[in-house]
Amino acid sequence: MHQLQDILEAKNFILSKTSAQPTIGMILGSGLGTLADEIENAVIIPYSEIPHFAKSEAVGHANEMVIGELMGKTVVAMKGRFHYYEGFTLDEVTFPVRVLKALGVGQLILTNACGAVNTKFNPGDLMLITDHINLVGTNPLIGPNNPELGTRFPDVSQVYNRDLRNTALKVAEKQNMSLQQGVYAWWSGPAYETPAEIRMIRTLGADAVGMSTVPEALVAIHGNMKVLGISCLTNMACGILDQPLSHDEVIEVAGKVRAKFVDLVKGILEEI
């Protein structure tokens, strides 16, 4: 379990590289890291250099932190995340969120590439996360609680901040962009879901399913951060179409909607 000392060591290392004080954080999912390329006066720090950061090998992730200016805001972007399916503990998966909070980040934009469970959605749609379902059977907050980091029993009645969601909807409308809204289900992976599992997930009330985001959202809420979640729906979940799933397809579709995604997030940054 990471201690407060580990968080401070990582924070101090990052602050030794930049004088910027970010207030907005972004964790960018598979194929969506190009948003960070638009950050101005950027300081780029590989994860491998940051004390206590894990080392991810997920395809489509650059594994570096970018700090600078975007749309007039001081931001920190994580190009790539750590996943539970890679064998990391949830403490390792969520440690960067603790560090972002220590750096002064109060608003966190979480993004991912995932599969559509709702048959009214299409690959290439963007979905605003309204709520989530944890299907993994564990929680990143299990273990001793440090009251300096957050309360023992956090309220999760509104994980995905309503004001930030309303801002996103207004920006999408202004950009004439169709923005879906729905519930995200967290699946451990790395195997995709079976058709029977997708039927179960739909019955439970989820609109999309993916292998990330929920642990980071829970730790952000524990740290009293405001969270906005945006999913890029890269494929229809297993069993909806009679075809196999592949990660290559995920990266390809994420690449096609990249410009739309970048425009949306930049518009949101301008407003918050």
Residue pairs with C-beta under 8 A, 6 or more apart in sequence:
1 91
1 143
1 144
2 52
2 91
2 92
2 95
2 98
3 146
4 146
4 148
4 149
6 51
6 52
6 95
7 52
7 95
7 98
7 99
7 102
8 102
9 51
9 52
10 50
10 51
10 52
10 53
10 95
10 99
10 102
11 99
11 102
11 103
13 49
13 50
13 51
14 45
14 50
14 65
14 67
14 99
14 103
15 103
17 43
17 45
17 67
18 43
18 67
20 41
20 43
20 67
20 68
20 69
20 74
21 74
21 103
21 104
22 67
22 74
22 75
22 76
22 100
22 103
22 104
22 105
23 73
23 74
23 75
23 104
23 105
23 106
23 107
24 73
24 74
24 75
24 76
24 105
24 106
24 107
24 108
24 109
24 269
24 272
25 75
25 76
25 77
25 78
25 97
25 100
25 103
25 105
25 107
25 108
25 109
25 225
26 35
26 36
26 75
26 76
26 77
26 78
26 108
26 109
26 111
26 265
27 77
27 78
27 81
27 96
27 97
27 108
27 109
27 110
27 111
27 216
28 35
28 36
28 77
28 78
28 79
28 80
28 81
28 111
29 81
29 111
29 112
29 113
29 212
29 213
29 232
29 254
30 58
30 59
30 60
30 61
30 112
30 113
30 234
30 247
30 250
30 251
30 254
31 60
31 113
31 232
31 234
31 250
31 251
31 253
31 254
31 255
31 258
32 111
32 113
32 232
32 254
32 258
32 261
33 60
33 61
33 62
33 77
33 79
33 80
34 258
34 262
35 77
35 261
35 262
35 265
35 266
36 42
36 62
36 66
36 77
36 79
38 70
38 262
38 266
39 66
39 67
39 68
39 69
39 70
39 75
39 77
40 68
40 69
40 70
41 68
41 69
42 66
42 67
42 68
43 66
43 67
43 68
44 64
44 65
44 66
45 64
45 65
45 66
45 67
46 63
46 64
46 65
47 53
47 54
47 55
47 56
47 63
47 64
47 65
47 80
48 55
48 63
50 65
50 99
52 95
53 95
53 96
54 82
54 88
54 92
54 93
54 95
55 63
56 63
56 80
56 81
56 82
56 83
56 86
56 88
57 86
58 80
58 81
58 83
58 86
59 247
59 251
60 80
60 113
60 247
60 250
60 251
60 254
61 79
61 80
61 81
62 79
62 80
63 79
63 80
64 79
64 80
65 76
65 77
65 78
65 79
65 96
66 76
66 77
66 79
67 74
67 75
67 76
67 77
68 74
68 75
69 75
70 266
70 269
71 266
71 269
71 270
72 269
72 270
73 269
73 272
75 269
76 100
76 103
76 105
78 96
78 100
81 93
81 96
81 212
81 216
82 88
82 92
82 93
82 95
82 96
83 93
83 189
83 190
83 211
83 212
84 90
84 93
84 136
84 188
84 189
84 211
84 215
85 188
85 189
85 190
85 211
86 190
90 138
90 139
90 140
90 142
90 215
91 140
91 143
93 140
93 215
93 216
94 140
94 215
94 216
94 218
94 219
96 216
97 108
97 216
97 219
97 220
97 223
97 225
98 149
98 219
98 223
100 108
100 225
101 220
101 223
101 225
105 225
106 225
106 226
107 161
107 164
107 225
107 226
107 227
107 228
107 272
108 216
108 220
108 225
108 226
108 227
108 228
109 228
109 229
109 230
109 265
109 268
110 129
110 213
110 216
110 217
110 220
110 227
110 228
110 229
110 230
111 229
111 230
111 231
111 232
111 261
111 265
112 184
112 210
112 212
112 213
112 229
112 230
112 231
112 232
113 210
113 231
113 232
113 234
113 250
113 251
113 253
113 254
114 184
114 208
114 209
114 210
114 211
114 231
114 232
114 233
114 234
115 192
115 193
115 208
115 209
115 210
115 233
115 234
115 235
115 236
115 237
115 238
115 245
116 122
116 123
116 125
116 127
116 207
116 208
116 233
116 235
116 236
116 237
116 240
117 185
117 198
117 201
117 202
117 206
117 207
117 208
117 209
117 237
117 240
118 180
118 182
118 202
118 207
118 208
119 236
119 240
121 127
121 180
121 182
121 207
121 208
121 233
121 236
122 233
122 236
123 233
123 234
123 235
123 236
123 253
124 233
124 234
124 253
124 256
124 257
125 178
125 180
125 233
126 172
126 177
126 178
126 179
126 180
126 230
126 231
126 232
126 233
126 257
126 260
126 261
126 264
127 179
127 180
127 181
127 182
127 184
127 207
127 208
127 230
127 231
127 232
127 233
128 160
128 165
128 168
128 169
128 179
128 180
128 181
128 182
128 228
128 229
128 230
129 160
129 182
129 183
129 184
129 213
129 229
129 230
129 231
130 160
130 165
130 181
130 182
130 183
131 159
131 160
131 183
131 184
132 159
132 160
132 183
132 184
132 185
132 186
132 213
132 214
132 217
132 229
133 183
133 184
133 185
133 186
133 201
133 204
133 205
133 206
134 186
134 214
135 185
135 186
135 187
135 188
135 201
135 204
136 186
136 187
136 188
136 214
139 218
140 215
140 218
140 219
141 150
141 154
141 218
141 219
141 222
145 151
145 152
149 222
149 223
150 222
150 223
150 224
151 222
154 218
154 221
154 222
155 221
156 218
156 221
159 217
159 218
159 221
159 227
160 217
160 227
160 228
160 229
161 226
161 227
161 228
163 226
164 226
164 227
164 228
164 268
164 272
165 181
165 228
167 268
167 271
167 272
168 179
168 228
168 230
168 264
168 268
169 179
169 181
170 271
171 264
171 267
171 268
171 270
171 271
172 178
172 179
172 264
172 267
174 267
175 263
175 264
175 267
177 260
177 263
177 264
179 264
180 207
180 233
182 206
182 207
182 208
183 205
183 206
183 207
183 208
184 206
184 207
184 208
184 209
184 210
184 213
184 214
184 229
184 231
185 201
185 204
185 206
185 208
185 209
185 210
186 209
186 210
186 211
186 212
186 213
186 214
186 215
187 193
187 197
187 201
187 209
187 210
187 211
188 211
189 211
190 211
192 237
192 238
192 245
193 201
193 209
193 237
193 238
194 238
194 239
195 238
195 239
196 239
197 238
198 209
198 237
198 238
198 239
198 240
199 239
201 209
201 237
208 231
208 233
208 237
209 237
210 231
213 229
213 231
217 227
217 229
220 227
221 227
228 268
230 261
230 264
230 265
232 253
232 254
232 257
232 261
234 249
234 250
234 251
234 252
234 253
234 254
235 245
235 249
235 250
235 253
238 245
